[in-house]
Amino acid sequence: MRAPAVAGRFYPADPDSLEYVIRECFEHPLGPGAPGREGTGRRIVSAMCPHAGYMCSGMTAAHVYKRILEDGLPDVYVVIGPDHHGLAGGRTVLCSEDFLTPFGPCRVDEDIVGRLAEQFTDDPSVHAYEHSVEVQVPIIQRIDPDPAIVPIMMGDQSLGEARRLAESLRSACEGRDVVVIASTDMSHYIPKESAACLDGMVLDRISAMDVEGMYDAVIGNRITMCGYGPTAVAMMFADSAHAEVLKHTDSFDSLGMDAGSVVGYGAAVFRV
C-alpha cells in the first residue's frame, strides 16, 4: 500500500475535514459549483488538472472533476504526473500498489498496470514522495464511489517519450473505459501578468490540440510548466478529440498573496 506523502500539507489528513475542503473547492467563487447528477454520455477521453495544495488549486481542479462526473464516470482513471524529486531517473515509472488516502485505499487497476509493465518500470518506491498523482486521488474518490487508478510518473517528458506512452496506453487500455488525467501546474513563481501571458500561450496550443506547438511554447519561452509531458500524453491519447479549456487561475487568485510571484493553474478536458 502506497502511504500518503502530502496529507496534512496539500490537503487535510482528517477525512471529515478533507470532505469539507473538497466540497468547498466546488462551491468556492473560483470553483464550478456543486456537481449535478452523474451522466451517461462518456465523451471525455482525457483531461489536464492542477496538483498544488487544495487551497491553492483545488477550485480549478474541481472544474475538471465536475465535468467528468456529469459526463459519466469511467472504469479507470489513468493519472500521469511529473517527477518533482528526480527519483524516476529519467524513466516513466508505474506504481502497482494501491494508494492510501484519508478516505481509505484506492485500488490500482492491475490489468492495465500489468500490460504497461511490459514496457515501463513498475517501482512503487519511486512514487513514495511524489504529490502530482496523489493529490488527484481524494477528489476522484469523492466523485466516484469505487474508482480504480493507474498511477504513472514521467521522469522523461520529451515529445518522443510522450508519444511512446500515449501509444502504449492506447494498447493497454483497449476495450476498457478510461479517462487519462494529466496532472500539472503551469508557470511557477513569476509576476501575475507574466504568468497570464505565458500560460495563455500554452493554453492556446492546447485548445488547438497542437502538441508540438505546446512543446515549442514551453521550451522556447522557458515556461516552468511542470507537467507538459503528461499533458502531451493526454492530448495524444485523445487524438482527434476537441479541447476545451475550462479555467485558468493562479495562486494570487486563490490565496490573495504576492502577485509578484504566482503559480498558474489550468483545467481542460478533451472530448469526442
VEXLO-341845 format. One record per residue (C-alpha): residue in three letters; x, y, z; residue number from 1. Coordinates in Angstrom, 1 decimal. Example, Ala and Ser with C-alpha at 12.3 -4.5 7.8 and 13.67 -1.06 7.14 Angstrom:
BEGIN
@zati = ALA, xx = 12.3, yy = -4.5, zz = 7.8, lumro = 1
@zati = SER, xx = 13.7, yy = -1.1, zz = 7.1, lumro = 2
END
This chain:
BEGIN
@zati = MET, xx = 0.0, yy = 0.0, zz = 0.0, lumro = 1
@zati = ARG, xx = 1.4, yy = 3.4, zz = -1.0, lumro = 2
@zati = ALA, xx = 1.1, yy = 5.7, zz = 2.0, lumro = 3
@zati = PRO, xx = 0.1, yy = 9.3, zz = 1.5, lumro = 4
@zati = ALA, xx = 3.0, yy = 11.7, zz = 1.3, lumro = 5
@zati = VAL, xx = 1.3, yy = 15.1, zz = 1.5, lumro = 6
@zati = ALA, xx = -1.8, yy = 14.5, zz = 3.6, lumro = 7
@zati = GLY, xx = -1.9, yy = 17.2, zz = 6.2, lumro = 8
@zati = ARG, xx = 0.0, yy = 19.6, zz = 3.9, lumro = 9
@zati = PHE, xx = -1.6, yy = 19.7, zz = 0.5, lumro = 10
@zati = TYR, xx = -4.9, yy = 18.6, zz = 1.8, lumro = 11
@zati = PRO, xx = -6.3, yy = 17.7, zz = 5.2, lumro = 12
@zati = ALA, xx = -5.4, yy = 14.3, zz = 6.8, lumro = 13
@zati = ASP, xx = -8.7, yy = 14.1, zz = 8.6, lumro = 14
@zati = PRO, xx = -11.4, yy = 12.5, zz = 6.4, lumro = 15
@zati = ASP, xx = -14.2, yy = 14.9, zz = 7.6, lumro = 16
@zati = SER, xx = -12.1, yy = 17.9, zz = 7.1, lumro = 17
@zati = LEU, xx = -11.0, yy = 16.6, zz = 3.7, lumro = 18
@zati = GLU, xx = -14.6, yy = 16.1, zz = 2.6, lumro = 19
@zati = TYR, xx = -15.4, yy = 19.6, zz = 3.7, lumro = 20
@zati = VAL, xx = -12.5, yy = 21.2, zz = 1.9, lumro = 21
@zati = ILE, xx = -13.3, yy = 19.3, zz = -1.4, lumro = 22
@zati = ARG, xx = -16.9, yy = 20.4, zz = -1.2, lumro = 23
@zati = GLU, xx = -15.7, yy = 24.0, zz = -0.7, lumro = 24
@zati = CYS, xx = -13.4, yy = 23.7, zz = -3.8, lumro = 25
@zati = PHE, xx = -16.5, yy = 23.1, zz = -5.9, lumro = 26
@zati = GLU, xx = -18.6, yy = 25.8, zz = -4.2, lumro = 27
@zati = HIS, xx = -15.9, yy = 28.5, zz = -3.9, lumro = 28
@zati = PRO, xx = -16.3, yy = 31.5, zz = -6.2, lumro = 29
@zati = LEU, xx = -13.4, yy = 30.2, zz = -8.3, lumro = 30
@zati = GLY, xx = -14.9, yy = 26.8, zz = -8.5, lumro = 31
@zati = PRO, xx = -17.6, yy = 25.4, zz = -10.9, lumro = 32
@zati = GLY, xx = -20.4, yy = 25.0, zz = -8.4, lumro = 33
@zati = ALA, xx = -21.7, yy = 21.7, zz = -6.9, lumro = 34
@zati = PRO, xx = -21.8, yy = 18.8, zz = -9.4, lumro = 35
@zati = GLY, xx = -25.0, yy = 17.7, zz = -10.9, lumro = 36
@zati = ARG, xx = -26.1, yy = 14.1, zz = -11.5, lumro = 37
@zati = GLU, xx = -23.8, yy = 11.5, zz = -12.9, lumro = 38
@zati = GLY, xx = -24.1, yy = 11.5, zz = -16.7, lumro = 39
@zati = THR, xx = -24.1, yy = 8.6, zz = -19.1, lumro = 40
@zati = GLY, xx = -22.7, yy = 10.1, zz = -22.3, lumro = 41
@zati = ARG, xx = -19.0, yy = 9.4, zz = -21.7, lumro = 42
@zati = ARG, xx = -17.5, yy = 11.8, zz = -24.2, lumro = 43
@zati = ILE, xx = -14.4, yy = 12.9, zz = -22.1, lumro = 44
@zati = VAL, xx = -11.3, yy = 11.0, zz = -23.1, lumro = 45
@zati = SER, xx = -8.7, yy = 12.8, zz = -21.1, lumro = 46
@zati = ALA, xx = -8.1, yy = 16.0, zz = -19.0, lumro = 47
@zati = MET, xx = -5.5, yy = 18.4, zz = -17.7, lumro = 48
@zati = CYS, xx = -5.7, yy = 19.2, zz = -14.0, lumro = 49
@zati = PRO, xx = -3.5, yy = 21.1, zz = -11.4, lumro = 50
@zati = HIS, xx = -1.9, yy = 19.4, zz = -8.5, lumro = 51
@zati = ALA, xx = -1.0, yy = 22.1, zz = -5.9, lumro = 52
@zati = GLY, xx = -2.5, yy = 22.2, zz = -2.4, lumro = 53
@zati = TYR, xx = -6.3, yy = 22.3, zz = -2.5, lumro = 54
@zati = MET, xx = -6.5, yy = 25.8, zz = -1.0, lumro = 55
@zati = CYS, xx = -4.4, yy = 27.0, zz = -4.0, lumro = 56
@zati = SER, xx = -5.6, yy = 25.0, zz = -7.0, lumro = 57
@zati = GLY, xx = -8.4, yy = 22.7, zz = -5.8, lumro = 58
@zati = MET, xx = -11.0, yy = 25.1, zz = -7.1, lumro = 59
@zati = THR, xx = -9.5, yy = 24.9, zz = -10.6, lumro = 60
@zati = ALA, xx = -9.2, yy = 21.1, zz = -10.4, lumro = 61
@zati = ALA, xx = -12.9, yy = 20.9, zz = -9.4, lumro = 62
@zati = HIS, xx = -13.8, yy = 22.2, zz = -12.9, lumro = 63
@zati = VAL, xx = -12.4, yy = 19.0, zz = -14.4, lumro = 64
@zati = TYR, xx = -13.9, yy = 16.6, zz = -11.9, lumro = 65
@zati = LYS, xx = -17.4, yy = 18.2, zz = -12.2, lumro = 66
@zati = ARG, xx = -17.2, yy = 17.7, zz = -15.9, lumro = 67
@zati = ILE, xx = -16.1, yy = 14.1, zz = -15.6, lumro = 68
@zati = LEU, xx = -18.9, yy = 13.3, zz = -13.2, lumro = 69
@zati = GLU, xx = -21.6, yy = 14.9, zz = -15.3, lumro = 70
@zati = ASP, xx = -20.1, yy = 13.3, zz = -18.4, lumro = 71
@zati = GLY, xx = -20.2, yy = 9.8, zz = -16.9, lumro = 72
@zati = LEU, xx = -17.7, yy = 8.0, zz = -14.7, lumro = 73
@zati = PRO, xx = -15.1, yy = 5.8, zz = -16.3, lumro = 74
@zati = ASP, xx = -14.0, yy = 2.4, zz = -15.0, lumro = 75
@zati = VAL, xx = -10.4, yy = 3.5, zz = -14.7, lumro = 76
@zati = TYR, xx = -8.5, yy = 6.8, zz = -14.1, lumro = 77
@zati = VAL, xx = -5.0, yy = 6.9, zz = -15.6, lumro = 78
@zati = VAL, xx = -3.2, yy = 9.6, zz = -13.6, lumro = 79
@zati = ILE, xx = 0.1, yy = 10.9, zz = -15.1, lumro = 80
@zati = GLY, xx = 2.2, yy = 13.3, zz = -13.2, lumro = 81
@zati = PRO, xx = 5.8, yy = 14.7, zz = -13.5, lumro = 82
@zati = ASP, xx = 8.7, yy = 13.7, zz = -11.2, lumro = 83
@zati = HIS, xx = 9.4, yy = 16.6, zz = -8.9, lumro = 84
@zati = HIS, xx = 12.1, yy = 14.8, zz = -6.9, lumro = 85
@zati = GLY, xx = 14.2, yy = 13.3, zz = -9.6, lumro = 86
@zati = LEU, xx = 13.7, yy = 9.8, zz = -8.3, lumro = 87
@zati = ALA, xx = 12.4, yy = 8.4, zz = -11.6, lumro = 88
@zati = GLY, xx = 15.9, yy = 8.8, zz = -13.1, lumro = 89
@zati = GLY, xx = 14.6, yy = 9.9, zz = -16.5, lumro = 90
@zati = ARG, xx = 12.2, yy = 6.9, zz = -16.7, lumro = 91
@zati = THR, xx = 8.5, yy = 6.5, zz = -16.9, lumro = 92
@zati = VAL, xx = 7.6, yy = 4.7, zz = -13.7, lumro = 93
@zati = LEU, xx = 4.4, yy = 2.9, zz = -12.8, lumro = 94
@zati = CYS, xx = 3.0, yy = 2.1, zz = -9.3, lumro = 95
@zati = SER, xx = 1.3, yy = -1.2, zz = -8.8, lumro = 96
@zati = GLU, xx = 0.5, yy = -0.6, zz = -5.1, lumro = 97
@zati = ASP, xx = -2.9, yy = 0.7, zz = -4.1, lumro = 98
@zati = PHE, xx = -2.9, yy = 4.4, zz = -2.9, lumro = 99
@zati = LEU, xx = -4.0, yy = 5.0, zz = 0.7, lumro = 100
@zati = THR, xx = -5.7, yy = 8.4, zz = 1.4, lumro = 101
@zati = PRO, xx = -7.7, yy = 9.7, zz = 4.4, lumro = 102
@zati = PHE, xx = -10.8, yy = 8.3, zz = 2.7, lumro = 103
@zati = GLY, xx = -9.2, yy = 4.8, zz = 2.6, lumro = 104
@zati = PRO, xx = -7.5, yy = 2.7, zz = -0.1, lumro = 105
@zati = CYS, xx = -7.9, yy = 3.5, zz = -3.8, lumro = 106
@zati = ARG, xx = -7.2, yy = 0.4, zz = -5.8, lumro = 107
@zati = VAL, xx = -4.9, yy = 0.2, zz = -8.7, lumro = 108
@zati = ASP, xx = -6.1, yy = -1.5, zz = -11.9, lumro = 109
@zati = GLU, xx = -3.8, yy = -4.5, zz = -12.0, lumro = 110
@zati = ASP, xx = -4.7, yy = -5.4, zz = -15.6, lumro = 111
@zati = ILE, xx = -3.7, yy = -2.1, zz = -17.2, lumro = 112
@zati = VAL, xx = -0.6, yy = -1.7, zz = -15.0, lumro = 113
@zati = GLY, xx = 0.5, yy = -5.3, zz = -15.8, lumro = 114
@zati = ARG, xx = 0.2, yy = -4.6, zz = -19.6, lumro = 115
@zati = LEU, xx = 2.2, yy = -1.3, zz = -19.3, lumro = 116
@zati = ALA, xx = 4.8, yy = -3.0, zz = -17.1, lumro = 117
@zati = GLU, xx = 5.9, yy = -4.9, zz = -20.2, lumro = 118
@zati = GLN, xx = 7.4, yy = -1.6, zz = -21.5, lumro = 119
@zati = PHE, xx = 7.8, yy = 0.6, zz = -18.4, lumro = 120
@zati = THR, xx = 9.3, yy = 0.3, zz = -15.0, lumro = 121
@zati = ASP, xx = 7.0, yy = -0.7, zz = -12.1, lumro = 122
@zati = ASP, xx = 8.6, yy = 0.7, zz = -8.9, lumro = 123
@zati = PRO, xx = 6.2, yy = 1.9, zz = -6.1, lumro = 124
@zati = SER, xx = 9.2, yy = 3.2, zz = -4.1, lumro = 125
@zati = VAL, xx = 9.8, yy = 5.9, zz = -6.7, lumro = 126
@zati = HIS, xx = 6.2, yy = 7.2, zz = -6.1, lumro = 127
@zati = ALA, xx = 6.6, yy = 7.4, zz = -2.3, lumro = 128
@zati = TYR, xx = 7.2, yy = 11.1, zz = -2.0, lumro = 129
@zati = GLU, xx = 5.6, yy = 12.4, zz = -5.2, lumro = 130
@zati = HIS, xx = 2.5, yy = 14.6, zz = -4.9, lumro = 131
@zati = SER, xx = 1.5, yy = 15.0, zz = -8.5, lumro = 132
@zati = VAL, xx = -0.5, yy = 11.8, zz = -8.7, lumro = 133
@zati = GLU, xx = -1.5, yy = 11.7, zz = -5.1, lumro = 134
@zati = VAL, xx = -3.4, yy = 15.0, zz = -4.9, lumro = 135
@zati = GLN, xx = -5.8, yy = 13.8, zz = -7.6, lumro = 136
@zati = VAL, xx = -6.8, yy = 10.7, zz = -5.8, lumro = 137
@zati = PRO, xx = -9.0, yy = 12.0, zz = -2.9, lumro = 138
@zati = ILE, xx = -11.1, yy = 14.1, zz = -5.3, lumro = 139
@zati = ILE, xx = -11.5, yy = 11.1, zz = -7.6, lumro = 140
@zati = GLN, xx = -12.7, yy = 9.2, zz = -4.5, lumro = 141
@zati = ARG, xx = -15.3, yy = 11.9, zz = -3.8, lumro = 142
@zati = ILE, xx = -16.9, yy = 11.9, zz = -7.2, lumro = 143
@zati = ASP, xx = -16.6, yy = 8.1, zz = -7.7, lumro = 144
@zati = PRO, xx = -17.6, yy = 5.6, zz = -5.1, lumro = 145
@zati = ASP, xx = -15.4, yy = 2.8, zz = -6.4, lumro = 146
@zati = PRO, xx = -12.6, yy = 4.2, zz = -8.5, lumro = 147
@zati = ALA, xx = -9.6, yy = 2.4, zz = -9.9, lumro = 148
@zati = ILE, xx = -6.4, yy = 4.2, zz = -10.9, lumro = 149
@zati = VAL, xx = -3.3, yy = 3.7, zz = -12.9, lumro = 150
@zati = PRO, xx = -0.5, yy = 5.9, zz = -11.4, lumro = 151
@zati = ILE, xx = 2.3, yy = 6.9, zz = -13.8, lumro = 152
@zati = MET, xx = 5.2, yy = 9.3, zz = -13.2, lumro = 153
@zati = MET, xx = 7.1, yy = 10.8, zz = -16.1, lumro = 154
@zati = GLY, xx = 10.8, yy = 11.3, zz = -15.4, lumro = 155
@zati = ASP, xx = 11.4, yy = 11.9, zz = -19.1, lumro = 156
@zati = GLN, xx = 8.9, yy = 14.4, zz = -20.5, lumro = 157
@zati = SER, xx = 10.3, yy = 14.5, zz = -24.1, lumro = 158
@zati = LEU, xx = 8.0, yy = 14.5, zz = -27.0, lumro = 159
@zati = GLY, xx = 9.3, yy = 11.1, zz = -28.0, lumro = 160
@zati = GLU, xx = 8.6, yy = 9.6, zz = -24.6, lumro = 161
@zati = ALA, xx = 5.1, yy = 11.2, zz = -24.5, lumro = 162
@zati = ARG, xx = 4.4, yy = 9.6, zz = -27.9, lumro = 163
@zati = ARG, xx = 5.6, yy = 6.2, zz = -26.6, lumro = 164
@zati = LEU, xx = 3.5, yy = 6.4, zz = -23.5, lumro = 165
@zati = ALA, xx = 0.4, yy = 7.5, zz = -25.4, lumro = 166
@zati = GLU, xx = 0.7, yy = 4.7, zz = -27.9, lumro = 167
@zati = SER, xx = 1.3, yy = 2.2, zz = -25.1, lumro = 168
@zati = LEU, xx = -1.8, yy = 3.4, zz = -23.2, lumro = 169
@zati = ARG, xx = -4.0, yy = 3.0, zz = -26.3, lumro = 170
@zati = SER, xx = -2.9, yy = -0.6, zz = -26.5, lumro = 171
@zati = ALA, xx = -3.0, yy = -1.3, zz = -22.7, lumro = 172
@zati = CYS, xx = -6.4, yy = 0.3, zz = -22.3, lumro = 173
@zati = GLU, xx = -8.0, yy = -1.3, zz = -25.4, lumro = 174
@zati = GLY, xx = -11.5, yy = -2.5, zz = -24.5, lumro = 175
@zati = ARG, xx = -11.5, yy = -0.6, zz = -21.2, lumro = 176
@zati = ASP, xx = -13.4, yy = 2.6, zz = -20.3, lumro = 177
@zati = VAL, xx = -10.7, yy = 5.0, zz = -19.1, lumro = 178
@zati = VAL, xx = -10.0, yy = 8.7, zz = -18.6, lumro = 179
@zati = VAL, xx = -6.4, yy = 9.9, zz = -18.7, lumro = 180
@zati = ILE, xx = -5.7, yy = 12.8, zz = -16.3, lumro = 181
@zati = ALA, xx = -2.6, yy = 14.8, zz = -16.9, lumro = 182
@zati = SER, xx = -1.5, yy = 16.3, zz = -13.6, lumro = 183
@zati = THR, xx = 0.3, yy = 19.7, zz = -14.0, lumro = 184
@zati = ASP, xx = 0.7, yy = 23.2, zz = -12.7, lumro = 185
@zati = MET, xx = 1.7, yy = 26.0, zz = -15.1, lumro = 186
@zati = SER, xx = 4.1, yy = 28.9, zz = -14.7, lumro = 187
@zati = HIS, xx = 5.9, yy = 29.0, zz = -11.4, lumro = 188
@zati = TYR, xx = 6.9, yy = 32.0, zz = -9.2, lumro = 189
@zati = ILE, xx = 6.7, yy = 34.8, zz = -11.7, lumro = 190
@zati = PRO, xx = 4.6, yy = 38.0, zz = -11.8, lumro = 191
@zati = LYS, xx = 0.9, yy = 37.5, zz = -12.3, lumro = 192
@zati = GLU, xx = 0.9, yy = 39.4, zz = -15.6, lumro = 193
@zati = SER, xx = 3.7, yy = 37.3, zz = -17.0, lumro = 194
@zati = ALA, xx = 2.1, yy = 34.1, zz = -15.9, lumro = 195
@zati = ALA, xx = -1.2, yy = 35.1, zz = -17.6, lumro = 196
@zati = CYS, xx = 0.8, yy = 35.8, zz = -20.8, lumro = 197
@zati = LEU, xx = 2.9, yy = 32.7, zz = -20.8, lumro = 198
@zati = ASP, xx = 0.2, yy = 30.3, zz = -19.6, lumro = 199
@zati = GLY, xx = -2.0, yy = 31.8, zz = -22.3, lumro = 200
@zati = MET, xx = 0.5, yy = 30.7, zz = -25.0, lumro = 201
@zati = VAL, xx = 0.4, yy = 27.2, zz = -23.7, lumro = 202
@zati = LEU, xx = -3.4, yy = 27.1, zz = -23.4, lumro = 203
@zati = ASP, xx = -3.8, yy = 28.4, zz = -26.9, lumro = 204
@zati = ARG, xx = -1.8, yy = 25.4, zz = -28.2, lumro = 205
@zati = ILE, xx = -3.8, yy = 23.0, zz = -26.0, lumro = 206
@zati = SER, xx = -7.0, yy = 24.5, zz = -27.3, lumro = 207
@zati = ALA, xx = -5.8, yy = 23.9, zz = -30.9, lumro = 208
@zati = MET, xx = -4.7, yy = 20.3, zz = -30.0, lumro = 209
@zati = ASP, xx = -1.3, yy = 21.2, zz = -31.2, lumro = 210
@zati = VAL, xx = 1.1, yy = 19.1, zz = -29.2, lumro = 211
@zati = GLU, xx = 4.3, yy = 20.1, zz = -31.0, lumro = 212
@zati = GLY, xx = 3.2, yy = 23.8, zz = -30.7, lumro = 213
@zati = MET, xx = 2.8, yy = 23.3, zz = -27.0, lumro = 214
@zati = TYR, xx = 6.3, yy = 21.9, zz = -26.7, lumro = 215
@zati = ASP, xx = 7.6, yy = 24.9, zz = -28.7, lumro = 216
@zati = ALA, xx = 5.8, yy = 27.3, zz = -26.4, lumro = 217
@zati = VAL, xx = 7.0, yy = 25.7, zz = -23.2, lumro = 218
@zati = ILE, xx = 10.6, yy = 25.1, zz = -24.3, lumro = 219
@zati = GLY, xx = 11.1, yy = 28.2, zz = -26.5, lumro = 220
@zati = ASN, xx = 9.8, yy = 30.6, zz = -23.8, lumro = 221
@zati = ARG, xx = 11.2, yy = 28.7, zz = -20.9, lumro = 222
@zati = ILE, xx = 7.8, yy = 28.3, zz = -19.3, lumro = 223
@zati = THR, xx = 8.1, yy = 26.5, zz = -16.0, lumro = 224
@zati = MET, xx = 5.1, yy = 24.2, zz = -16.6, lumro = 225
@zati = CYS, xx = 6.0, yy = 21.1, zz = -14.6, lumro = 226
@zati = GLY, xx = 3.8, yy = 18.5, zz = -16.4, lumro = 227
@zati = TYR, xx = 3.9, yy = 19.4, zz = -20.1, lumro = 228
@zati = GLY, xx = 4.8, yy = 15.7, zz = -20.8, lumro = 229
@zati = PRO, xx = 1.7, yy = 14.3, zz = -19.1, lumro = 230
@zati = THR, xx = -0.4, yy = 17.0, zz = -20.9, lumro = 231
@zati = ALA, xx = 1.0, yy = 15.9, zz = -24.2, lumro = 232
@zati = VAL, xx = 0.1, yy = 12.3, zz = -23.4, lumro = 233
@zati = ALA, xx = -3.4, yy = 13.3, zz = -22.6, lumro = 234
@zati = MET, xx = -3.7, yy = 15.2, zz = -25.8, lumro = 235
@zati = MET, xx = -2.3, yy = 12.4, zz = -27.9, lumro = 236
@zati = PHE, xx = -4.3, yy = 9.8, zz = -26.2, lumro = 237
@zati = ALA, xx = -7.4, yy = 11.8, zz = -27.1, lumro = 238
@zati = ASP, xx = -6.2, yy = 12.0, zz = -30.7, lumro = 239
@zati = SER, xx = -8.8, yy = 13.9, zz = -32.7, lumro = 240
@zati = ALA, xx = -10.9, yy = 15.0, zz = -29.7, lumro = 241
@zati = HIS, xx = -12.0, yy = 18.6, zz = -29.1, lumro = 242
@zati = ALA, xx = -10.1, yy = 20.5, zz = -26.4, lumro = 243
@zati = GLU, xx = -12.0, yy = 22.8, zz = -24.0, lumro = 244
@zati = VAL, xx = -10.1, yy = 25.0, zz = -21.5, lumro = 245
@zati = LEU, xx = -12.4, yy = 25.2, zz = -18.5, lumro = 246
@zati = LYS, xx = -10.5, yy = 27.6, zz = -16.2, lumro = 247
@zati = HIS, xx = -7.2, yy = 29.4, zz = -15.7, lumro = 248
@zati = THR, xx = -6.3, yy = 30.8, zz = -12.3, lumro = 249
@zati = ASP, xx = -3.2, yy = 31.5, zz = -10.2, lumro = 250
@zati = SER, xx = -2.1, yy = 31.4, zz = -6.6, lumro = 251
@zati = PHE, xx = -2.9, yy = 35.1, zz = -6.2, lumro = 252
@zati = ASP, xx = -6.5, yy = 34.5, zz = -7.3, lumro = 253
@zati = SER, xx = -6.9, yy = 31.8, zz = -4.7, lumro = 254
@zati = LEU, xx = -4.7, yy = 33.0, zz = -1.8, lumro = 255
@zati = GLY, xx = -4.6, yy = 36.7, zz = -2.4, lumro = 256
@zati = MET, xx = -0.8, yy = 36.7, zz = -1.6, lumro = 257
@zati = ASP, xx = 2.1, yy = 38.1, zz = -3.6, lumro = 258
@zati = ALA, xx = 1.0, yy = 39.0, zz = -7.1, lumro = 259
@zati = GLY, xx = 4.7, yy = 39.3, zz = -7.9, lumro = 260
@zati = SER, xx = 5.3, yy = 35.6, zz = -7.6, lumro = 261
@zati = VAL, xx = 2.4, yy = 33.3, zz = -8.6, lumro = 262
@zati = VAL, xx = 1.9, yy = 29.8, zz = -9.7, lumro = 263
@zati = GLY, xx = -0.5, yy = 29.2, zz = -12.6, lumro = 264
@zati = TYR, xx = -3.2, yy = 26.6, zz = -12.7, lumro = 265
@zati = GLY, xx = -5.1, yy = 25.3, zz = -15.7, lumro = 266
@zati = ALA, xx = -8.1, yy = 23.0, zz = -16.2, lumro = 267
@zati = ALA, xx = -9.0, yy = 21.4, zz = -19.5, lumro = 268
@zati = VAL, xx = -10.9, yy = 18.4, zz = -20.9, lumro = 269
@zati = PHE, xx = -10.5, yy = 16.6, zz = -24.2, lumro = 270
@zati = ARG, xx = -13.8, yy = 15.1, zz = -25.5, lumro = 271
@zati = VAL, xx = -15.1, yy = 13.4, zz = -28.7, lumro = 272
END
